[in-house]
């Protein structure tokens, strides 16, 4: 069974299927990559909780940065947030994001708890 949460005409923020949680890409406002990363991760926490999961159940994370020069700054926030012993498979790359104001976008797939 497929369940969709926070659905709109274009996308859903959460889709669950067979015990797997798929989150839409999360972006956040902020002046710095660190602020935007923290905002994205707070949104991930809230969405995973709504789907019956949390960040200890992450399977895969894809992170897009507008500029790979911000990799260390993003990782500083990520490393403080990700639960040690529960790190997901992760990829990070550079991409042109939806608007020039966005510096980071985070996409999460997780198991339901």
HULIN-V13931 format. One record per backbone hydrogen bond with DSSP energy under -0.5 kcal/mol. CO is the residue of the C=O (numbers start at 1). NH is the residue of the N-H. If there is no record, write none. Layout:
{{CO/NH} {CO/NH}}
This chain:
{{1/18} {3/16} {5/13} {5/14} {6/13} {11/8} {13/24} {14/5} {15/22} {16/3} {17/20} {19/112} {20/17} {21/23} {21/110} {22/15} {26/106} {32/36} {33/37} {34/38} {35/39} {36/40} {37/41} {38/42} {39/43} {40/44} {41/45} {42/46} {43/47} {44/48} {45/49} {46/50} {47/51} {48/53} {49/52} {52/113} {54/57} {55/58} {57/111} {59/89} {60/109} {61/91} {62/107} {63/93} {64/105} {65/95} {67/70} {68/71} {70/74} {71/75} {72/76} {73/77} {74/77} {74/78} {75/79} {76/80} {77/81} {78/81} {78/82} {83/86} {89/61} {91/63} {93/65} {95/97} {99/102} {103/66} {105/64} {106/26} {107/62} {108/23} {109/59} {109/60} {110/21}}
